[in-house]
Amino acid sequence: MIALTVRALIPVVLLIALGCALKRSMFTDEGFWSEAERISYRVLLPALFLHSLATADIDDLPVGALAGALIASTLVVAVLVICLKPLMRLRGDAFTSVFQGSVRFNNYIGVTIASGLLGTQGVAFAAVCNAAIVPTVNVLCVLVFAWFGSARLSLSGIGRQLVTNPLILACAGGILLQALGLHLPPGIEPALGALGAASMPLGLLCIGAALRFGAARSWAGSSRPRWPSSRSCRPPPSWRRSSSAWAPTH
């Protein structure tokens, strides 16, 4: 099992390293990577979720137990982080970044590893995990941002952020198709599959391009431990857009 895990991690590490190298050599323009992250978040990753959920064979999967465990554990972590906020002595904006970093995960890495370990069955597992975690984390992050962030959102604003989130919409569409027993049209199914397949390598390349080793060394080399400021704890763009959950950045 360890050998399989290492084998599944190798392409992840290589693609992240390649993205880091490309950013520093051939494609140095920030605009290129910004647009790559944008198309990955708004088009490719939703296509992956919709296709995976609509076509996944989940008859033999413990869907209810798996989704319940994932949602419950996410809520426990969220409540724990909020309860620890007074001890962090962070401003609201900075706390929202800490909260997002505590409950979010990177879907590109997770799905790639699941597929490498279990093949098509791993994709089905990942699809169920996405359907459970993506909406949960998105709702939590938007609510926490609205409550603790500097820009207060109205209930209508919160609702608009949720119903227009492409990841939530893709999960909802995939779940609906699966529940109704409907199949994707013959021409659309392979197109969505191709778009979804492109999301993994592009997303990992963008993660590598967003790495900032200088900032990490600067923080690690500081003379005394301190909580990062609102600006310094802000995650890189690809982490904000490429992970499974998203909340408006501040």
SEPA-128041 format. One line per 8 residues: number of its first residue (from 0); for each residue x, z, y of N, C-alpha, C. Coordinates in nm, 4 decimals, padded with zeros to 6 digits. Example, Ala and Ser with C-alpha at 12.3 -4.5 7.8 and 13.67 -1.06 7.14 Angstrom:
// residues 2
0	01.3190:00.7800:-00.5690:01.2300:00.7800:-00.4500:01.3200:00.7800:-00.3300  01.2850:00.7080:-00.2250:01.3670:00.7140:-00.1060:01.2900:00.7870:00.0030
***
This chain:
// residues 250
0	00.0827:00.0000:-00.1204:00.0000:00.0000:00.0000:00.0863:00.0000:00.1255  00.1973:00.0741:00.1184:00.2880:00.0774:00.2338:00.3464:-00.0607:00.2584  00.3826:-00.1296:00.1503:00.4387:-00.2640:00.1644:00.3363:-00.3586:00.2255  00.2095:-00.3469:00.1848:00.1051:-00.4322:00.2406:00.0837:-00.4033:00.3889  00.0904:-00.2744:00.4241:00.0729:-00.2370:00.5646:00.1853:-00.2926:00.6507  00.3074:-00.2792:00.6017:00.4218:-00.3329:00.6754:00.4107:-00.4843:00.6882  00.3690:-00.5494:00.5801:00.3532:-00.6949:00.5833:00.2460:-00.7361:00.6836  00.1385:-00.6577:00.6940:00.0323:-00.6894:00.7904:00.0777:-00.6646:00.9334
8	00.1706:-00.5701:00.9521:00.2188:-00.5385:01.0863:00.3208:-00.6389:01.1378  00.3894:-00.7081:01.0476:00.4961:-00.7990:01.0893:00.4468:-00.9058:01.1861  00.3372:-00.9791:01.1568:00.2924:-01.0802:01.2537:00.2467:-01.0198:01.3858  00.1926:-00.8988:01.3819:00.1511:-00.8324:01.5056:00.2718:-00.8071:01.5943  00.3759:-00.7495:01.5352:00.4972:-00.7186:01.6103:00.5634:-00.8461:01.6620  00.5686:-00.9491:01.5783:00.6342:-01.0737:01.6175:00.5610:-01.1412:01.7339  00.4282:-01.1432:01.7306:00.3527:-01.2075:01.8369:00.3626:-01.1288:01.9676  00.3602:-00.9972:01.9590:00.3775:-00.9159:02.0801:00.5165:-00.9379:02.1387
16	00.6179:-00.9403:02.0521:00.7546:-00.9640:02.0990:00.7675:-01.1033:02.1599  00.7019:-01.2023:02.0986:00.7069:-01.3381:02.1524:00.6413:-01.3443:02.2898  00.5279:-01.2771:02.3059:00.4633:-01.2735:02.4367:00.5513:-01.2103:02.5421  00.6189:-01.1030:02.5045:00.7113:-01.0367:02.5975:00.8247:-01.1311:02.6370  00.8789:-01.2048:02.5391:00.9893:-01.2966:02.5674:00.9431:-01.4148:02.6516  00.8255:-01.4691:02.6210:00.7743:-01.5827:02.6975:00.7482:-01.5447:02.8431  00.6992:-01.4237:02.8652:00.6710:-01.3793:03.0014:00.7993:-01.3708:03.0833  00.9085:-01.3373:03.0200:01.0335:-01.3171:03.0917:01.1227:-01.4403:03.0929
24	01.0802:-01.5481:03.0268:01.1654:-01.6667:03.0220:01.0922:-01.7927:03.0675  00.9939:-01.8369:02.9923:00.9310:-01.9660:03.0169:00.8073:-01.9576:03.1061  00.7210:-01.8590:03.0812:00.5947:-01.8487:03.1545:00.5950:-01.7213:03.2382  00.6622:-01.7278:03.3504:00.6804:-01.6092:03.4335:00.5688:-01.5902:03.5359  00.4824:-01.6868:03.5508:00.3759:-01.6788:03.6496:00.2679:-01.5811:03.6048  00.2401:-01.4783:03.6852:00.1378:-01.3807:03.6512:00.0008:-01.4457:03.6421  -00.0216:-01.5500:03.7231:-00.1506:-01.6166:03.7216:-00.1842:-01.6767:03.5863  -00.0831:-01.7296:03.5168:-00.1063:-01.7883:03.3848:-00.1572:-01.6836:03.2873
32	-00.0904:-01.5693:03.2831:-00.1299:-01.4650:03.1893:-00.2626:-01.4018:03.2278  -00.2885:-01.3923:03.3571:-00.4166:-01.3383:03.4015:-00.5325:-01.4244:03.3527  -00.5175:-01.5559:03.3650:-00.6227:-01.6460:03.3191:-00.6313:-01.6486:03.1663  -00.5176:-01.6341:03.0992:-00.5187:-01.6289:02.9528:-00.5936:-01.5052:02.9045  -00.5705:-01.3916:02.9703:-00.6421:-01.2691:02.9366:-00.7916:-01.2850:02.9631  -00.8235:-01.3537:03.0716:-00.9636:-01.3709:03.1102:-01.0403:-01.4543:03.0079  -00.9836:-01.5660:02.9666:-01.0525:-01.6500:02.8684:-01.0575:-01.5809:02.7328  -00.9556:-01.5019:02.7024:-00.9557:-01.4301:02.5761:-01.0664:-01.3249:02.5734
40	-01.0823:-01.2521:02.6854:-01.1814:-01.1453:02.6919:-01.3233:-01.1994:02.7017  -01.3437:-01.3050:02.7784:-01.4788:-01.3528:02.8062:-01.5280:-01.4602:02.7090  -01.4367:-01.5260:02.6372:-01.4782:-01.6363:02.5499:-01.4327:-01.6131:02.4059  -01.3033:-01.5977:02.3853:-01.2497:-01.5978:02.2495:-01.2876:-01.4733:02.1700  -01.2682:-01.3549:02.2294:-01.3004:-01.2322:02.1563:-01.4504:-01.2183:02.1299  -01.5385:-01.2481:02.2266:-01.6811:-01.2480:02.1934:-01.7166:-01.3456:02.0815  -01.6513:-01.4624:02.0803:-01.6772:-01.5580:01.9721:-01.6371:-01.4985:01.8372  -01.5272:-01.4254:01.8341:-01.4830:-01.3616:01.7101:-01.5852:-01.2586:01.6628
48	-01.6334:-01.1741:01.7562:-01.7306:-01.0723:01.7194:-01.8604:-01.1344:01.6691  -01.9116:-01.2324:01.7431:-02.0377:-01.2946:01.7053:-02.0259:-01.3631:01.5695  -01.9197:-01.4381:01.5510:-01.9003:-01.5091:01.4248:-01.8809:-01.4118:01.3090  -01.7987:-01.3081:01.3291:-01.7702:-01.2127:01.2216:-01.8952:-01.1368:01.1798  -01.9714:-01.0896:01.2780:-02.0913:-01.0129:01.2454:-02.2000:-01.0997:01.1840  -02.2129:-01.2232:01.2298:-02.3180:-01.3112:01.1797:-02.2882:-01.3618:01.0396  -02.1608:-01.3726:01.0044:-02.1242:-01.4322:00.8756:-02.0677:-01.3315:00.7766  -02.0499:-01.2059:00.8180:-01.9869:-01.1070:00.7305:-02.0773:-01.0747:00.6114
56	-02.0150:-01.0566:00.4956:-02.0866:-01.0133:00.3756:-02.0794:-00.8608:00.3702  -02.1854:-00.7971:00.4175:-02.1836:-00.6509:00.4299:-02.2724:-00.5837:00.3257  -02.3141:-00.6586:00.2233:-02.4033:-00.6005:00.1228:-02.3388:-00.4837:00.0498  -02.2090:-00.4917:00.0250:-02.1407:-00.3876:-00.0514:-02.0696:-00.2860:00.0381  -02.0900:-00.2959:00.1683:-02.0240:-00.2045:00.2604:-02.1155:-00.0881:00.2962  -02.0604:00.0346:00.3053:-02.1406:00.1503:00.3486:-02.1602:00.1475:00.4996  -02.2437:00.0567:00.5459:-02.2560:00.0309:00.6886:-02.2985:00.1551:00.7643  -02.4037:00.2226:00.7163:-02.4550:00.3391:00.7871:-02.3527:00.4516:00.7974
64	-02.2886:00.4838:00.6849:-02.1898:00.5916:00.6844:-02.0689:00.5567:00.7698  -02.0240:00.4327:00.7599:-01.9071:00.3905:00.8368:-01.9357:00.3935:00.9862  -02.0490:00.3361:01.0264:-02.0838:00.3350:01.1687:-02.1050:00.4767:01.2208  -02.1708:00.5614:01.1421:-02.1940:00.6995:01.1851:-02.0650:00.7767:01.2048  -01.9710:00.7592:01.1119:-01.8434:00.8295:01.1231:-01.7649:00.7838:01.2456  -01.7648:00.6537:01.2713:-01.6904:00.6000:01.3857:-01.7522:00.6458:01.5178  -01.8848:00.6392:01.5278:-01.9512:00.6798:01.6516:-01.9345:00.8298:01.6750  -01.9511:00.9096:01.5685:-01.9400:01.0544:01.5831:-01.7990:01.0957:01.6252
72	-01.6973:01.0373:01.5625:-01.5598:01.0742:01.5969:-01.5257:01.0322:01.7397  -01.5785:00.9176:01.7828:-01.5545:00.8728:01.9204:-01.6191:00.9678:02.0206  -01.7404:01.0119:01.9915:-01.8093:01.1048:02.0807:-01.7374:01.2392:02.0866  -01.6858:01.2852:01.9728:-01.6125:01.4130:01.9708:-01.4898:01.4056:02.0604  -01.4134:01.2962:02.0487:-01.2946:01.2794:02.1326:-01.3334:01.2717:02.2799  -01.4407:01.1993:02.3109:-01.4850:01.1859:02.4496:-01.5222:01.3210:02.5094  -01.5985:01.3999:02.4347:-01.6381:01.5334:02.4838:-01.5156:01.6226:02.5008  -01.4225:01.6151:02.4068:-01.3022:01.6977:02.4155:-01.2197:01.6639:02.5390
80	-01.2033:01.5359:02.5675:-01.1256:01.4949:02.6851:-01.1942:01.5413:02.8134  -01.3249:01.5284:02.8202:-01.3966:01.5726:02.9402:-01.3840:01.7234:02.9578  -01.3916:01.7988:02.8484:-01.3774:01.9447:02.8564:-01.2374:01.9855:02.9020  -01.1375:01.9031:02.8704:-00.9994:01.9351:02.9081:-00.9649:01.8885:03.0491  -01.0556:01.8208:03.1166:-01.0273:01.7686:03.2495:-00.9787:01.8754:03.3478  -01.0400:01.9958:03.3530:-00.9905:02.0966:03.4480:-00.8436:02.1326:03.4269  -00.7968:02.1264:03.3018:-00.6573:02.1594:03.2741:-00.5623:02.0485:03.3152  -00.6120:01.9260:03.3274:-00.5267:01.8132:03.3626:-00.4951:01.8075:03.5110
88	-00.5815:01.8637:03.5929:-00.5625:01.8641:03.7380:-00.5420:01.7224:03.7919  -00.6275:01.6334:03.7460:-00.6209:01.4940:03.7889:-00.7378:01.4622:03.8808  -00.7140:01.3728:03.9761:-00.8230:01.3214:04.0566:-00.9149:01.2373:03.9681  -01.0342:01.2116:04.0179:-01.1326:01.1399:03.9385:-01.0853:01.0051:03.8909  -01.0245:00.9272:03.9816:-00.9781:00.7939:03.9444:-00.8741:00.7998:03.8333  -00.7809:00.8932:03.8449:-00.6767:00.9059:03.7432:-00.7361:00.9510:03.6106  -00.8357:01.0380:03.6167:-00.8967:01.0869:03.4935:-00.9677:00.9751:03.4184  -01.0292:00.8818:03.4908:-01.0968:00.7721:03.4215:-00.9986:00.6884:03.3397
96	-00.8761:00.6737:03.3900:-00.7744:00.6001:03.3140:-00.7346:00.6774:03.1893  -00.7172:00.8100:03.2035:-00.6831:00.8930:03.0875:-00.7957:00.8881:02.9840  -00.9186:00.8936:03.0314:-01.0329:00.8907:02.9397:-01.0368:00.7587:02.8630  -01.0209:00.6478:02.9342:-01.0240:00.5180:02.8674:-00.9126:00.5063:02.7646  -00.7942:00.5566:02.7989:-00.6844:00.5524:02.7038:-00.7074:00.6403:02.5820  -00.7973:00.7393:02.5950:-00.8235:00.8316:02.4843:-00.9250:00.7778:02.3850  -01.0192:00.6966:02.4299:-01.1277:00.6535:02.3407:-01.1206:00.5061:02.3030  -01.0403:00.4281:02.3722:-01.0354:00.2858:02.3441:-00.9306:00.2531:02.2394
104	-00.9504:00.1406:02.1705:-00.8504:00.0925:02.0760:-00.8304:-00.0562:02.1009  -00.7221:-00.1091:02.0489:-00.6929:-00.2499:02.0721:-00.7433:-00.3322:01.9549  -00.8450:-00.4129:01.9825:-00.9089:-00.4884:01.8762:-00.8194:-00.5953:01.8173  -00.7352:-00.6567:01.9003:-00.6479:-00.7624:01.8496:-00.5588:-00.7097:01.7379  -00.5015:-00.5923:01.7607:-00.4140:-00.5348:01.6590:-00.4947:-00.4899:01.5383  -00.6088:-00.4241:01.5627:-00.6888:-00.3721:01.4530:-00.7414:-00.4804:01.3605  -00.7980:-00.5857:01.4181:-00.8547:-00.6925:01.3349:-00.7448:-00.7677:01.2601  -00.6320:-00.7896:01.3259:-00.5222:-00.8600:01.2595:-00.4716:-00.7815:01.1397
112	-00.4567:-00.6503:01.1543:-00.4097:-00.5669:01.0436:-00.5136:-00.5622:00.9319  -00.6422:-00.5469:00.9687:-00.7477:-00.5427:00.8672:-00.7521:-00.6714:00.7873  -00.7391:-00.7841:00.8559:-00.7392:-00.9128:00.7869:-00.6161:-00.9276:00.6978  -00.5017:-00.8815:00.7461:-00.3800:-00.8915:00.6663:-00.3832:-00.8038:00.5433  -00.4494:-00.6875:00.5519:-00.4540:-00.5950:00.4389:-00.5595:-00.6330:00.3362  -00.6788:-00.6723:00.3824:-00.7920:-00.6889:00.2918:-00.8510:-00.8296:00.2910  -00.7938:-00.9209:00.3674:-00.8449:-01.0569:00.3683:-00.9836:-01.0657:00.4284  -01.0716:-01.1446:00.3641:-01.2071:-01.1618:00.4168:-01.2856:-01.0312:00.4158
120	-01.2608:-00.9449:00.3182:-01.3271:-00.8153:00.3149:-01.2846:-00.7298:00.4335  -01.1583:-00.7437:00.4734:-01.1114:-00.6716:00.5902:-01.1785:-00.7180:00.7172  -01.2054:-00.8487:00.7254:-01.2776:-00.9015:00.8414:-01.4179:-00.8436:00.8468  -01.4820:-00.8304:00.7300:-01.6159:-00.7712:00.7256:-01.6123:-00.6258:00.7694  -01.5144:-00.5503:00.7234:-01.4979:-00.4125:00.7678:-01.4780:-00.4067:00.9187  -01.3906:-00.4932:00.9686:-01.3632:-00.4946:01.1120:-01.4876:-00.5304:01.1918  -01.5699:-00.6201:01.1387:-01.6922:-00.6587:01.2085:-01.7874:-00.5401:01.2218  -01.8013:-00.4633:01.1149:-01.8873:-00.3447:01.1199:-01.8307:-00.2417:01.2176
128	-01.6996:-00.2229:01.2137:-01.6363:-00.1291:01.3080:-01.6585:-00.1724:01.4518  -01.6442:-00.3020:01.4761:-01.6665:-00.3535:01.6112:-01.8091:-00.3266:01.6575  -01.9056:-00.3518:01.5688:-02.0454:-00.3327:01.6059:-02.0754:-00.1878:01.6400  -02.0042:-00.0946:01.5772:-02.0279:00.0475:01.6036:-01.9511:00.0970:01.7255  -01.8233:00.0605:01.7350:-01.7376:00.1200:01.8372:-01.7485:00.0495:01.9713  -01.7571:-00.0824:01.9702:-01.7547:-00.1568:02.0973:-01.8655:-00.1119:02.1920  -01.9921:-00.1124:02.1508:-02.0954:-00.0663:02.2445:-02.0798:00.0806:02.2824  -02.0428:00.1634:02.1853:-02.0298:00.3074:02.2125:-01.9242:00.3340:02.3185
136	-01.8071:00.2757:02.3005:-01.6978:00.3004:02.3941:-01.7262:00.2371:02.5304  -01.7884:00.1197:02.5298:-01.8231:00.0578:02.6576:-01.9192:00.1445:02.7368  -02.0209:00.1966:02.6716:-02.1172:00.2837:02.7392:-02.0480:00.4082:02.7932  -01.9642:00.4706:02.7110:-01.8940:00.5923:02.7536:-01.8038:00.5653:02.8739  -01.7278:00.4567:02.8686:-01.6331:00.4274:02.9763:-01.7056:00.3957:03.1075  -01.8146:00.3202:03.0990:-01.8894:00.2886:03.2201:-01.9508:00.4145:03.2799  -02.0064:00.5013:03.1952:-02.0671:00.6251:03.2451:-01.9626:00.7174:03.3071  -01.8480:00.7317:03.2426:-01.7427:00.8178:03.2968:-01.6883:00.7613:03.4272
144	-01.6719:00.6299:03.4332:-01.6263:00.5695:03.5580:-01.7276:00.5927:03.6695  -01.8550:00.5791:03.6377:-01.9586:00.5985:03.7390:-01.9646:00.7433:03.7855  -01.9340:00.8383:03.6966:-01.9445:00.9796:03.7316:-01.8196:01.0310:03.8011  -01.7016:00.9935:03.7509:-01.5774:01.0500:03.8024:-01.5020:00.9557:03.8955  -01.5317:00.8267:03.8933:-01.4585:00.7318:03.9761:-01.4945:00.7449:04.1224  -01.4115:00.6846:04.2070:-01.4343:00.6932:04.3516:-01.5536:00.6098:04.3951  -01.5803:00.5010:04.3233:-01.6936:00.4151:04.3572:-01.8123:00.4550:04.2701  -01.9125:00.5147:04.3302:-02.0296:00.5592:04.2570:-02.1227:00.4418:04.2275
152	-02.1626:00.4314:04.1017:-02.2527:00.3249:04.0621:-02.3941:00.3803:04.0467  -02.4917:00.3014:04.0878:-02.6308:00.3390:04.0676:-02.6692:00.3138:03.9228  -02.7877:00.3623:03.8839:-02.8333:00.3385:03.7479:-02.8473:00.1892:03.7206  -02.8947:00.1166:03.8211:-02.9070:-00.0280:03.8032:-02.7694:-00.0925:03.7891  -02.6711:-00.0402:03.8646:-02.5351:-00.0932:03.8537:-02.4751:-00.0665:03.7173  -02.4985:00.0549:03.6643:-02.4488:00.0874:03.5308:-02.5132:-00.0031:03.4264  -02.6460:-00.0195:03.4392:-02.7154:-00.1067:03.3443:-02.6654:-00.2488:03.3505  -02.6364:-00.2969:03.4722:-02.5875:-00.4340:03.4878:-02.4502:-00.4495:03.4238
160	-02.3638:-00.3483:03.4386:-02.2320:-00.3547:03.3764:-02.2434:-00.3634:03.2248  -02.3399:-00.2939:03.1689:-02.3537:-00.2901:03.0238:-02.4149:-00.4186:02.9681  -02.5220:-00.4659:03.0308:-02.5933:-00.5814:02.9752:-02.5205:-00.7120:03.0014  -02.4228:-00.7113:03.0917:-02.3457:-00.8332:03.1164:-02.2085:-00.8307:03.0503  -02.1781:-00.7226:02.9776:-02.0495:-00.7147:02.9093:-02.0472:-00.8137:02.7937  -01.9539:-00.9086:02.7923:-01.9538:-01.0126:02.6883:-01.9331:-00.9576:02.5480  -01.8601:-00.8475:02.5355:-01.8374:-00.7909:02.4024:-01.9648:-00.7286:02.3466  -02.0380:-00.6562:02.4324:-02.1643:-00.5972:02.3891:-02.2645:-00.7063:02.3535
168	-02.2714:-00.8103:02.4357:-02.3641:-00.9200:02.4088:-02.3306:-00.9888:02.2764  -02.2022:-01.0088:02.2507:-02.1622:-01.0740:02.1260:-02.1971:-00.9887:02.0052  -02.1719:-00.8576:02.0139:-02.2066:-00.7678:01.9035:-02.3574:-00.7664:01.8802  -02.4344:-00.7593:01.9890:-02.5799:-00.7580:01.9761:-02.6300:-00.8870:01.9110  -02.5742:-01.0011:01.9516:-02.6145:-01.1274:01.8925:-02.5802:-01.1357:01.7447  -02.4599:-01.0898:01.7089:-02.4204:-01.0924:01.5682:-02.5052:-01.0011:01.4820  -02.5343:-00.8804:01.5338:-02.6190:-00.7860:01.4592:-02.7591:-00.8427:01.4404  -02.8131:-00.9053:01.5459:-02.9475:-00.9629:01.5378:-02.9531:-01.0734:01.4320
176	-02.8555:-01.1606:01.4319:-02.8531:-01.2682:01.3326:-02.8410:-01.2119:01.1907  -02.7574:-01.1108:01.1753:-02.7391:-01.0495:01.0441:-02.8678:-00.9809:00.9978  -02.9341:-00.9103:01.0896:-03.0558:-00.8377:01.0531:-03.1701:-00.9326:01.0164  -03.1782:-01.0446:01.0857:-03.2855:-01.1407:01.0604:-03.2535:-01.2360:00.9458  -03.1331:-01.2284:00.8944:-03.0940:-01.3163:00.7856:-03.0773:-01.4603:00.8282  -03.0471:-01.4813:00.9565:-03.0313:-01.6168:01.0085:-02.8848:-01.6600:01.0006  -02.8640:-01.7872:00.9876:-02.7289:-01.8425:00.9809:-02.6987:-01.9207:01.1083  -02.5729:-01.9225:01.1439:-02.5319:-02.0037:01.2572:-02.5484:-02.1514:01.2228
184	-02.5894:-02.2337:01.3177:-02.6046:-02.3781:01.2914:-02.4738:-02.4390:01.2423  -02.4826:-02.5404:01.1562:-02.3626:-02.6014:01.0971:-02.2584:-02.6443:01.1988  -02.2983:-02.6976:01.3125:-02.1998:-02.7416:01.4102:-02.1410:-02.6288:01.4925  -02.2196:-02.5221:01.5130:-02.1755:-02.4109:01.5976:-02.0885:-02.3122:01.5207  -02.1191:-02.2919:01.3935:-02.0451:-02.1922:01.3142:-01.8955:-02.2199:01.3088  -01.8513:-02.3430:01.2757:-01.7062:-02.3673:01.2735:-01.6433:-02.3615:01.4126  -01.7200:-02.3986:01.5159:-01.6660:-02.3922:01.6521:-01.6404:-02.2473:01.6921  -01.7364:-02.1580:01.6627:-01.7164:-02.0166:01.6920:-01.6027:-01.9589:01.6084
192	-01.5928:-02.0041:01.4837:-01.4838:-01.9564:01.3991:-01.3478:-01.9947:01.4540  -01.3375:-02.1169:01.5062:-01.2106:-02.1623:01.5635:-01.1768:-02.0852:01.6899  -01.2772:-02.0629:01.7742:-01.2537:-01.9858:01.8961:-01.2115:-01.8434:01.8619  -01.2797:-01.7832:01.7640:-01.2450:-01.6471:01.7243:-01.1042:-01.6372:01.6674  -01.0644:-01.7378:01.5882:-00.9291:-01.7373:01.5320:-00.8231:-01.7459:01.6405  -00.8554:-01.8146:01.7501:-00.7582:-01.8265:01.8593:-00.7435:-01.6966:01.9371  -00.8427:-01.6069:01.9270:-00.8371:-01.4840:02.0067:-00.7245:-01.3917:01.9624  -00.6943:-01.3887:01.8326:-00.5932:-01.2968:01.7827:-00.4528:-01.3291:01.8346
200	-00.4009:-01.4500:01.8111:-00.2651:-01.4781:01.8599:-00.2543:-01.4732:02.0113  -00.3540:-01.5271:02.0824:-00.3463:-01.5251:02.2283:-00.3532:-01.3828:02.2814  -00.4401:-01.3012:02.2232:-00.4498:-01.1628:02.2680:-00.3207:-01.0849:02.2466  -00.2560:-01.1047:02.1325:-00.1300:-01.0352:02.1066:-00.0188:-01.0847:02.1988  -00.0172:-01.2129:02.2282:00.0804:-01.2649:02.3240:00.0600:-01.2010:02.4615  -00.0657:-01.1861:02.5031:-00.0941:-01.1251:02.6330:-00.0540:-00.9783:02.6358  -00.0702:-00.9088:02.5238:-00.0257:-00.7697:02.5171:00.1250:-00.7625:02.5385  00.1986:-00.8508:02.4717:00.3433:-00.8518:02.4899:00.3827:-00.8854:02.6321
208	00.3110:-00.9781:02.6937:00.3428:-01.0162:02.8316:00.3162:-00.9023:02.9289  00.2246:-00.8129:02.8940:00.1888:-00.7035:02.9846:00.2798:-00.5823:02.9714  00.3681:-00.5819:02.8728:00.4561:-00.4663:02.8538:00.5496:-00.4499:02.9737  00.5645:-00.3261:03.0184:00.6512:-00.2943:03.1317:00.7479:-00.1843:03.0891  00.8604:-00.2254:03.0315:00.9557:-00.1272:02.9813:01.0223:-00.0493:03.0938  01.0397:-00.1138:03.2083:01.1024:-00.0450:03.3203:01.0203:00.0730:03.3673  00.8878:00.0551:03.3754:00.8014:00.1647:03.4179:00.8032:00.2777:03.3166  00.8081:00.2432:03.1871:00.8131:00.3469:03.0842:00.9431:00.4256:03.0911
216	01.0548:00.3552:03.1114:01.1829:00.4249:03.1216:01.1869:00.5135:03.2448  01.1292:00.4668:03.3539:01.1269:00.5462:03.4764:01.0471:00.6736:03.4572  00.9322:00.6621:03.3901:00.8499:00.7800:03.3680:00.9174:00.8768:03.2708  00.9757:00.8223:03.1614:01.0408:00.9073:03.0616:01.1649:00.9744:03.1175  01.2310:00.9109:03.2153:01.3533:00.9672:03.2701:01.3334:01.0589:03.3881  01.2091:01.0885:03.4229:01.1849:01.1782:03.5363:01.2386:01.3168:03.5043  01.2775:01.3893:03.6067:01.3439:01.5182:03.5890:01.2525:01.6252:03.5349  01.1208:01.6160:03.5605:01.0301:01.7176:03.5112:00.8978:01.6512:03.4725
224	00.8313:01.7061:03.3710:00.7048:01.6462:03.3288:00.6005:01.6558:03.4393  00.5212:01.5523:03.4522:00.4142:01.5538:03.5503:00.3064:01.4556:03.5057  00.1852:01.4824:03.5485:00.0775:01.3900:03.5191:00.0932:01.2661:03.6045  00.0691:01.1488:03.5483:00.0808:01.0265:03.6281:-00.0282:01.0203:03.7328  00.0017:00.9483:03.8393:-00.0970:00.9294:03.9449:-00.2013:00.8282:03.9005  -00.3021:00.8098:03.9847:-00.4080:00.7137:03.9517:-00.3505:00.5745:03.9325  -00.2553:00.5354:04.0163:-00.2004:00.4004:04.0051:-00.1080:00.3879:03.8851  -00.0239:00.4894:03.8617:00.0757:00.4745:03.7558:00.0144:00.4844:03.6173
232	-00.1023:00.5511:03.6048:-00.1603:00.5625:03.4723:-00.2591:00.4505:03.4448  -00.2715:00.3581:03.5364:-00.3605:00.2452:03.5140:-00.3025:00.1568:03.4056  -00.3802:00.1238:03.2991:-00.3263:00.0420:03.1906:-00.3011:-00.0994:03.2350  -00.2090:-00.1700:03.1662:-00.1822:-00.3092:03.1997:-00.3084:-00.3914:03.1881  -00.3141:-00.5075:03.2591:-00.4353:-00.5891:03.2573:-00.4820:-00.6251:03.1174  -00.3891:-00.6636:03.0291:-00.4325:-00.7064:02.8966:-00.4895:-00.5908:02.8172  -00.4423:-00.4671:02.8423:-00.5009:-00.3531:02.7744:-00.6424:-00.3308:02.8243  -00.6641:-00.3533:02.9571:-00.7975:-00.3328:03.0110:-00.8937:-00.4365:02.9576
240	-00.8477:-00.5618:02.9449:-00.9396:-00.6675:02.9062:-00.9403:-00.6915:02.7554  -00.8251:-00.6646:02.6882:-00.8131:-00.7079:02.5508:-00.8586:-00.6046:02.4504  -00.8719:-00.4824:02.4897:-00.9178:-00.3835:02.3951:-01.0638:-00.3990:02.3705  -01.1126:-00.3230:02.2739:-01.2503:-00.3388:02.2353:-01.3456:-00.2948:02.3430  -01.3060:-00.2065:02.4278:-01.3974:-00.1581:02.5300:-01.3429:-00.1852:02.6666  -01.4323:-00.1916:02.7613:-01.3912:-00.2210:02.8970:-01.4801:-00.1469:02.9926  -01.4207:-00.0949:03.0986:-01.4980:-00.0404:03.2089:-01.4369:-00.0943:03.3362  -01.5111:-00.1016:03.4457:-01.4552:-00.1569:03.5687:-01.3300:-00.0829:03.6102
248	-01.2262:-00.1561:03.6415:-01.1022:-00.0938:03.6844:-01.1159:-00.0419:03.8258  -01.0358:00.0584:03.8576:-01.0491:00.1201:03.9880:-00.9254:00.0969:04.0712
***
